[in-house]
Structures are given as structure tokens and as C-alpha cells.
């Protein structure tokens, strides 16, 4: 996705984070306008964080999730309101959706190339 599409997909939205293989919801992330976010995990835990945009990517840093480290992601559109996230190194990350049960245009999730 291009920079403007990434920003439109995230900013001001609640985005479900799903396991890319099982499609089970792991968390719902609220990306607030202004660069703050909060992750609400299915186990009831929450974690506050910040996010931002760099070119066609975005980054997040939470207080404790992922050891509180900054991670950069690229998004690939997979359907209306659905995108597959990849870490900066191309490793697959969460499937992201505006809906809890998304329609995805392809079932297999190939590595980012």
C-alpha cells in the first residue's frame, strides 16, 4: 500500500489483529489521530503505545508488547478494509482488518517479496 493508503487504513480506526494462518483475533488496536494507540488483547490485557508513518511504512512502539521496541511494518491490501502486515525484514506479521471476521481475497499468505 502507498503512504496515503496506509495512513487512511490506520489513523482514526480500530483495527483487528489476526493470526495470518488461523484468522483468530489476537487483539484490537485503536489508532487514534495524533499518534497514540492502545492494544486491547483477547486475554483482557491492554498496552498503550505510539505510532507514526515513514514513506510507505508505519511504525509502532508499545510500553510492553514486543518488548517495548519500535517495529516498522509494510501493509499489502488483501481485500476491502483488510491488509497483511509485514515486518521491515519481510517476515509476516498480523493480518489486519477493520472487521473482526474479514473477507480476504486470497487464503494463502505468501511471504513479502
Beta strands, then each sheet from edge to edge (+ up, - down):
strand 1: 13-18
strand 2: 25-31
strand 3: 36-41
strand 4: 46-54
strand 5: 57-62
strand 6: 71-79
strand 7: 82-87
strand 8: 92-97
sheet 1: 1+ 2- 3+ 4- 5+ 6- 7+ 8- 1+
end
